[in-house]
Amino acid sequence: MFNKIPTYISLFSSAGVGCYGFKELGFECIVTNEFINKRLEIQKINKKCKYENGYICGDIKDEYAKNKILEQIKFYKNLGNDRVNVLIVTSPCQRYECSKS
């Protein structure tokens, strides 16, 4: 744990509603991944992640998204976080492309 704060990763996280309880309990989101950019924008408005680079838009089957997720885990490790406490995987919805805007 980083400063005794439990952490989590959220995959297929949509607008982040499924993670709300973790935030209320004091967990810190290391990285969140969603395929649709406008859903990530809602997460940003709600300040789901502490760091901007924690929001990853893309298909986790693609190398780009996988590498970005792993980079964020390594970023937290360099900060002193020795583990991810929870991995949240929400069932994926319909397939859309990320907007580049």
C-alpha positions as CSV (number, residue, x, y, z in Angstrom):
1,M,0.0,0.0,0.0
2,F,1.0,3.6,-0.7
3,N,0.9,5.7,2.5
4,K,-1.4,3.0,3.9
5,I,-4.0,3.9,1.2
6,P,-5.5,0.8,-0.5
7,T,-5.5,0.9,-4.3
8,Y,-7.4,-0.5,-7.2
9,I,-7.5,-0.9,-11.0
10,S,-10.7,-0.7,-12.9
11,L,-11.1,-2.3,-16.4
12,F,-14.2,-1.9,-18.7
13,S,-15.2,0.8,-16.2
14,S,-17.7,2.8,-18.2
15,A,-18.5,6.1,-16.4
16,G,-17.0,4.7,-13.2
17,V,-20.2,4.3,-11.2
18,G,-19.2,0.8,-10.2
19,C,-16.1,2.2,-8.4
20,Y,-17.9,4.9,-6.5
21,G,-18.0,2.9,-3.2
22,F,-14.2,2.2,-3.4
23,K,-13.6,6.0,-3.6
24,E,-16.0,6.6,-0.7
25,L,-14.0,4.0,1.4
26,G,-10.7,5.8,0.7
27,F,-9.3,3.6,-2.0
28,E,-7.1,5.3,-4.7
29,C,-7.6,4.4,-8.3
30,I,-4.2,3.6,-10.0
31,V,-5.6,3.2,-13.5
32,T,-9.0,3.0,-15.2
33,N,-9.6,1.7,-18.7
34,E,-12.6,2.3,-20.9
35,F,-13.2,1.9,-24.6
36,I,-15.4,5.0,-25.0
37,N,-13.7,8.3,-24.4
38,K,-16.8,10.2,-23.3
39,R,-17.2,7.7,-20.5
40,L,-13.7,8.4,-19.3
41,E,-14.5,12.2,-19.5
42,I,-17.2,11.6,-16.9
43,Q,-14.7,9.8,-14.7
44,K,-12.4,12.8,-15.0
45,I,-15.1,15.1,-13.9
46,N,-15.7,12.9,-10.9
47,K,-11.9,12.9,-10.2
48,K,-11.7,9.1,-10.1
49,C,-7.9,9.0,-10.6
50,K,-5.4,11.1,-8.7
51,Y,-3.2,11.5,-11.8
52,E,-4.3,12.4,-15.3
53,N,-2.3,9.5,-16.8
54,G,-4.5,7.0,-15.0
55,Y,-7.3,7.4,-17.5
56,I,-6.6,5.0,-20.4
57,C,-8.9,4.9,-23.4
58,G,-8.6,1.9,-25.6
59,D,-9.2,-1.8,-26.1
60,I,-7.1,-3.8,-23.6
61,K,-6.4,-6.3,-26.3
62,D,-4.3,-3.7,-28.1
63,E,-0.6,-3.3,-27.1
64,Y,-1.0,0.5,-26.7
65,A,-3.7,0.2,-23.9
66,K,-2.0,-2.7,-22.2
67,N,1.3,-0.8,-22.2
68,K,-0.3,2.3,-20.8
69,I,-1.9,0.3,-18.0
70,L,1.4,-1.4,-17.1
71,E,3.2,2.0,-17.2
72,Q,0.7,3.4,-14.7
73,I,1.2,0.4,-12.4
74,K,5.0,0.9,-12.6
75,F,4.5,4.6,-11.9
76,Y,2.7,3.8,-8.6
77,K,5.4,1.2,-7.8
78,N,8.0,3.9,-8.2
79,L,6.0,6.0,-5.7
80,G,6.2,3.2,-3.2
81,N,3.0,1.3,-3.8
82,D,3.9,-2.4,-3.3
83,R,0.7,-3.9,-4.6
84,V,-2.7,-3.4,-6.2
85,N,-5.3,-4.3,-3.6
86,V,-8.4,-4.7,-5.8
87,L,-8.9,-5.4,-9.5
88,I,-12.4,-4.4,-10.7
89,V,-13.5,-5.9,-14.0
90,T,-17.0,-4.8,-15.2
91,S,-18.6,-6.7,-18.0
92,P,-17.8,-5.0,-21.3
93,C,-20.7,-3.3,-23.2
94,Q,-21.2,-2.8,-26.9
95,R,-18.0,-2.1,-28.9
96,Y,-17.3,1.5,-30.0
97,E,-14.2,3.3,-31.2
98,C,-12.5,5.8,-28.9
99,S,-12.7,9.3,-30.1
100,K,-9.4,11.0,-30.5
101,S,-10.8,14.3,-29.3
